[in-house]
Amino acid sequence: MQCTVSQPTPDLRLLTAPTPTGTPGLPTRLRADQLDGESEALLGVLNLARRGTITHDTLRAQRKGWEISARALGRADAVAEVRNVWIPGPHGDIEARVYRPAAAAADASPAFIWFHGGAFMIGGLTTADAVCRHIARVSGVVVVSVRYRLAPEHDLYAGRADCLAAVEWLAREGHTLGIDGARLAVGGDSAGGNLAAAVSQRCTEQGGPALRLQVLVYPATNLSVEFPSKQENAAGYLLTSDGIDSIHDILRERDADHLADPWVSPALNPQLAGLPPALVLTAGFDPIRDDGLGYTQLLREAAVPVELLHYPGQFHGFVNFDGVLRSARDALERIGTALRAALRPAVGQPAPAVNRTLEITITPALTLPRAGRRLLTGSLMLGERLESWRARATRRLWARSPRGGDWASAPLLNPVTTCRAQVARRLAPIQASETFCGA
C-alpha cells in the first residue's frame, strides 16, 4: 500500500503502561486546539442540562435520557426493511434488530453485527438505530443490532456471552435470515467496542466464525487502568472523568475481581496474533481516547492490520449524532465503505488489508468571532434537524407507496439543509490526511 503523507508521531510517553512504546502510527495531533465548530455548538446546548453521573438512583433516568438524545439527534436513514428477531442465547432468547438496506436478493448477504455503547449499563436497540441505518445504507450489507444483558442487573460476563452467542448463531443459522454466515464482521462503540474486541478474540481463540473485520469506535478495551486522556478531557465533552468514576464504582460492585480478565479487558490479552483486521475510530476530546490508541498499537505489534480513523476535534459519542454533525456522517460513511470492501468479496477471495492512520478534521476557511460562528453553525444545524424531522414524518405518512415521500427530501423543499451543505463545503470542509501507512 502506498503512503501519501509521512509525518512524525507524537511523544509516546503520553500513554501509560501497559501501552507499548516505540511503534509508529499514532496520530500526529492527539487533540485539536479546540472542538470542531459543530460539536462546540452541540455540546454548548447539551451541557446546559444537568445530566449528573450514573448511580443506582439515576440509572433509569440516564437510560431514558440517552434514548431520547439518540432518537432526537440521529438521522435515521430509510432502509428497505427493519424487523426484530429472537436469537437463542445462553440464558434465554436474545432480541436483535435486522436492517436490510435493499430488497432481499436471491443470494445470501454478508452481515455486520453491531453492539451498542452505553457503559455496559445503558443503551439498546433504539439508541443504536440511527447508526445501524446509516451503516446499512452505505455498506449495502445487512446490519444486525444485538440487545445484550446490561449491568448492574447482570455481571459483565453476561453481555459478552450474549454477543458471542449471537455471532455464533448467525454464522450457523444466518441463512434463515438471508445472511451469509461465512461473511461476517462485528463492531460497536465504547462499551460495544469492548464487546466487539472481546468477541473477535474469543472467535479466533476457539476456532469460531472467521470474522472479516472488527470495527471498534472509541473502544474501552482496558478497564483496569486510567490513561492521561481522562484528565486531559475531564469535563465538558459528554463523557466526563466523574462519569467514568461513577461507572467503575457500579461495575466494581460485582466485577472488581474480573476487570483484569482479558475476556473483560481485551487489551490485556497477550495473544493478539491472528485476529481479524480492525477499523479503530478515536476522538481527540474523548477521556478514553488513549485506550483506543493503545489497543491500536497492540494490534499492529501483533501484525494485525488496523485502519485508524482519528478525529482530533471530536468527543466521545459523536457518531450517534449524525442528524446534526457532519463528522458523524463522515465517520459512518467511512465505516460503511470499509465494510463494503471487507464483506463484499465472495468466499475464498481475500479482502484488501488496510493498515494506515487517517486524521480527519474540519478546517474553517473563514475566520469569524467565536460567538458569531456558534450562532451561524447552531442555527443551520437546528434548521436542518427540523427539516429532517418533517421529511421523516412525511415518509411515514407515505410509507405504503414505493416512491411516496421521496419528494419530501428534495433540495428545493429543504432550503436550510441545502444551504448548510453549500456553506459547509465552502467554508468548513472536512479534510483527511494519511499520516501513517504500514506494510
Beta strands, then each sheet from edge to edge (+ up, - down):
strand 1: 81-87
strand 2: 94-100
strand 3: 109-115
strand 4: 142-146
strand 5: 179-189
strand 6: 214-217
strand 7: 278-283
strand 8: 306-311
strand 9: 356-362
strand 10: 430-437
sheet 1: 1+ 2- 4+ 3+ 5+ 6+ 7+ 8+ 9+ 10-
end
